[in-house]
Amino acid sequence: MRQAYSCSAVQFTNYWMRVFSRAGIEPREAKASLGCFLSSVLGRRAALEIQTRPESAKHILPRHMNRLNYYCQRRAQRLPVQYILGEWHFHGLPLKMCPPIFIPRPETEALVDIVLSHINHSDGGTERILDVGCGTGAICLALASRTTKVHYTGIDKNVLAVKLAEENASQLGLSKRVSCYVAEVTATGLKCLLPQLMSSVYDVIVSNPPYIAIQEAHSIEPEVLRHEDHAALFAGADGLDIVRGILQLSRTRLKVGGHLFIEVGLSHPPLIQAMLAAQEYSQMFKLLAVYPDFTLRPRFVEIKRIK
């Protein structure tokens, strides 16, 4: 399938489904990948016809075959679809993607919805939001696109991530209200050389931090393990190293009465509740809620600074 020639939709689909299967890609994921590539090259209508009625679909032209085969060859090497296409939609926004910057997951869109609900019910009391580990800028850009008077600051330890977030902000026309900086949150708090960050206080801090325990690396898909930044995936023995850092950061950078929203691992909510009950935090923070993701599993926590 490397030469430029026309091909029936059935031949194309069957061939690459076999190749993907040999590469260890599950049928459902393989079909979804083909759908993304077909939509990108041929458009959604043609892609839908090929995937639902391949026998009646038109032949795929040589000029399209070259690009489709290139995409599929890279996918068979277990490269993520998002990196292959160079763009992915998050919460309705087209965002540029490039390795090894963390790819925003669909479940994180629910985190955006939770924070938006908080903003809408705060009667204008939310003016400044900090996004810890902004990556592509997905969370803060999705929030900024749906609010008008809130300023967002995104931080990430990866210089390439900050540049990518700035580029996405520019392409979406959101640069005036979204600022991104290089800064690192560790288990002891914020490491940053910028005075404006070290002295700023926020109404809301939001984060989708790394939360996979390092010993769980063996269970991670090759697409993720080989190509995404491990610093954006793993967070120590229990997956909570960065959450601890965010709590330390919130002691000084989250205003009293402010709210903290974090995406966490499925086993983490009770551990975080126990953490907040410790003497260090019990008088300062309160766990307000645990929210489910779209699979109805506990995925997000809301914490309020009470003192």
C-alpha positions in Angstrom: 0.0 0.0 0.0 3.0 2.4 -0.5 2.5 3.2 -4.2 0.2 5.9 -5.3 -2.8 4.2 -6.9 -6.5 4.2 -6.5 -8.0 1.7 -4.1 -11.4 0.6 -3.2 -12.6 1.5 0.3 -13.0 -2.1 1.2 -9.5 -3.0 0.2 -8.1 0.0 2.1 -10.0 -0.7 5.2 -9.4 -4.4 5.3 -5.7 -4.1 4.6 -5.0 -1.6 7.4 -7.2 -3.3 9.9 -5.0 -6.4 9.4 -1.8 -4.4 9.7 -3.1 -2.6 12.9 -4.1 -6.0 14.4 -0.6 -7.4 13.8 0.8 -4.2 15.5 -1.3 -5.0 18.6 -3.9 -2.3 18.2 -7.4 -3.3 19.4 -10.1 -3.5 16.6 -12.2 -0.7 18.2 -9.1 1.6 18.4 -8.0 0.6 14.9 -11.4 1.5 13.4 -11.4 4.8 15.3 -7.9 5.6 14.0 -8.9 4.9 10.4 -12.0 7.1 10.9 -9.8 10.0 12.1 -7.4 9.7 9.1 -10.2 9.4 6.6 -12.0 12.4 8.0 -8.8 14.4 7.9 -8.0 13.6 4.3 -11.4 13.0 2.7 -13.8 14.9 4.9 -16.3 13.6 7.5 -19.1 12.7 5.0 -16.8 10.6 2.8 -15.2 9.0 5.9 -18.6 8.1 7.3 -19.7 6.5 4.0 -16.5 4.4 3.8 -16.9 3.2 7.4 -20.6 2.4 7.2 -21.1 1.5 3.5 -17.6 0.7 2.1 -19.0 -1.4 -0.8 -20.8 1.6 -2.2 -18.1 4.2 -1.5 -16.1 5.7 -4.3 -12.5 4.5 -4.9 -9.9 6.4 -2.9 -7.8 8.5 -5.3 -4.0 8.2 -5.6 -3.4 11.7 -4.2 -5.4 10.8 -1.1 -3.8 7.3 -0.8 -0.3 8.7 -0.3 -1.4 10.7 2.7 -3.6 8.0 4.1 -0.9 5.4 3.8 1.6 7.7 5.5 -0.7 8.2 8.4 -1.5 4.5 8.8 2.1 3.5 8.6 2.9 5.8 11.5 -0.1 4.6 13.4 1.1 1.0 12.9 4.3 2.1 14.7 2.0 2.9 17.7 2.3 6.7 17.3 -0.7 8.4 18.8 -3.3 9.7 16.3 -3.1 13.2 17.8 0.6 13.4 17.1 0.2 12.1 13.5 -2.5 14.6 12.6 -0.8 17.4 14.5 -4.1 18.7 15.8 -6.9 17.5 18.1 -10.1 19.0 19.4 -10.7 19.5 23.1 -14.0 20.9 24.4 -14.7 22.0 20.8 -11.4 23.8 20.3 -8.8 22.8 17.7 -5.5 22.5 19.4 -2.1 22.0 17.9 -0.4 18.8 19.2 3.3 17.7 19.1 5.3 15.1 20.9 6.1 14.7 23.7 3.6 17.2 25.1 0.8 15.4 27.0 -2.3 14.8 24.9 -5.5 16.0 26.7 -7.9 13.2 27.3 -11.7 13.3 26.7 -12.5 12.9 30.4 -10.7 16.1 31.3 -13.5 18.0 29.4 -15.7 17.2 32.4 -13.1 19.1 34.6 -13.6 22.1 32.4 -17.4 21.9 32.8 -17.1 21.6 36.6 -14.9 24.8 36.8 -17.2 26.6 34.4 -20.1 25.8 36.6 -18.2 27.2 39.6 -17.4 30.4 37.7 -20.9 30.9 36.6 -22.2 30.6 40.2 -19.5 32.9 41.7 -21.3 36.1 40.7 -18.2 37.6 39.2 -16.0 36.7 42.1 -13.7 34.6 40.0 -11.1 36.9 38.3 -7.9 35.0 38.3 -7.3 31.2 37.6 -4.1 29.3 37.7 -3.7 26.1 35.5 -1.0 23.9 36.9 0.7 21.7 34.3 -1.0 23.4 31.4 0.6 21.3 28.7 -1.1 22.2 25.3 -3.1 24.8 27.2 -6.3 22.7 26.8 -7.9 23.5 30.2 -7.2 27.2 30.5 -8.0 27.8 26.8 -11.3 25.9 27.0 -12.2 27.9 30.1 -11.1 31.2 28.5 -13.1 30.6 25.4 -16.3 30.4 27.5 -15.7 33.3 29.9 -15.0 36.9 29.3 -13.7 38.6 32.4 -11.4 36.0 33.9 -7.6 36.1 33.4 -5.8 32.7 33.2 -2.2 31.8 34.0 -0.8 28.5 32.8 2.4 27.0 34.1 4.4 24.0 33.0 7.9 22.7 33.7 8.4 21.9 30.0 9.5 24.8 27.9 8.1 23.2 24.7 4.7 22.8 26.4 4.6 26.5 27.3 5.5 27.5 23.8 2.8 25.2 22.4 0.2 26.6 24.8 1.1 30.1 23.8 0.8 29.2 20.1 -2.6 27.6 20.7 -3.7 30.7 22.6 -2.6 32.9 19.7 -4.4 30.8 17.1 -7.6 31.0 19.1 -7.3 34.7 19.7 -7.1 34.2 23.5 -3.6 35.6 24.2 -4.8 38.7 25.9 -6.4 36.7 28.7 -4.2 33.6 28.8 -0.5 33.9 29.9 1.8 30.9 30.1 5.1 30.6 32.0 7.8 28.0 32.7 7.5 27.0 36.3 7.6 23.7 38.2 5.4 22.4 41.0 7.2 19.8 43.2 6.2 18.0 46.3 7.3 21.1 48.3 5.6 23.7 46.2 6.5 26.1 43.3 9.9 26.5 41.7 9.9 29.6 39.6 12.2 32.6 38.9 9.4 35.0 38.0 8.4 37.5 40.8 4.9 38.0 39.4 4.1 34.3 39.8 5.7 34.1 43.3 3.5 37.0 44.5 0.2 36.3 42.7 -2.9 35.0 44.4 -5.7 33.2 42.6 -9.4 32.7 43.0 -9.2 29.2 41.5 -6.4 26.7 40.9 -7.1 23.9 38.4 -4.9 21.0 37.4 -4.8 17.7 35.5 -1.4 16.7 37.0 0.5 13.5 36.5 -1.1 11.0 38.8 0.0 7.5 37.7 2.0 5.6 40.3 5.4 4.7 38.8 4.9 1.0 39.4 1.9 1.0 37.1 4.0 1.9 34.1 3.8 -1.7 32.8 0.1 -1.3 32.2 0.3 1.8 30.1 -0.3 1.6 26.3 2.8 1.7 24.1 1.4 4.9 22.4 1.6 6.7 25.7 4.7 5.1 27.2 6.9 5.5 24.1 5.9 9.0 23.0 4.4 11.2 25.8 6.5 13.0 28.4 6.8 10.7 31.4 7.0 13.8 33.7 3.4 14.5 32.6 2.3 10.9 33.5 4.0 9.6 36.6 4.0 11.1 40.1 5.9 8.9 42.5 5.1 5.7 44.3 1.4 6.6 45.0 0.8 9.0 42.1 0.2 11.9 44.5 3.6 13.7 44.5 2.3 16.6 42.4 -1.0 16.8 44.2 1.0 17.3 47.4 2.9 20.1 45.7 -0.3 21.7 44.5 -1.6 21.7 48.1 1.6 23.3 49.3 1.3 25.9 46.5 -2.3 26.6 47.5 -1.3 27.5 51.0 0.1 30.8 49.7 -1.2 31.2 46.1 -4.9 30.3 46.6 -6.9 33.0 48.3 -8.9 32.3 51.4 -12.3 31.1 50.1 -10.7 30.1 46.8 -11.3 26.7 45.2 -9.0 24.0 44.0 -10.1 21.6 41.2 -7.9 18.5 40.5 -8.2 15.5 38.2 -6.9 12.4 40.1 -6.6 8.7 39.9 -9.5 6.5 40.8 -8.0 5.4 44.1 -7.0 8.9 45.2 -10.1 10.7 46.6 -10.0 8.8 50.0 -6.2 9.3 50.1 -6.6 13.0 49.5 -9.3 13.2 52.2 -7.0 11.6 54.6 -4.2 14.0 53.6 -6.5 17.0 54.3 -7.4 15.6 57.7 -3.7 15.7 58.8 -2.7 18.5 61.1 -0.8 20.3 58.3 -3.9 21.0 56.3 -7.0 20.3 58.5 -7.5 24.0 59.5 -6.8 25.3 56.0 -8.5 23.1 53.5 -11.8 21.3 53.2 -12.7 18.6 50.6 -16.1 19.8 49.2 -16.9 17.2 46.5 -15.7 14.3 44.5 -17.1 14.3 40.9 -17.3 11.4 38.4 -16.0 11.3 34.9 -18.2 10.2 32.0 -17.7 6.5 33.0 -19.2 7.4 36.4 -15.9 6.7 38.2 -14.5 9.2 40.8 -12.1 11.4 38.9 -12.2 15.0 40.1 -11.9 16.6 43.6 -13.0 20.1 44.7 -11.1 21.5 47.7 -11.8 24.9 49.4 -9.3 27.0 51.2 -11.1 27.9 54.4 -8.4 29.7 56.3 
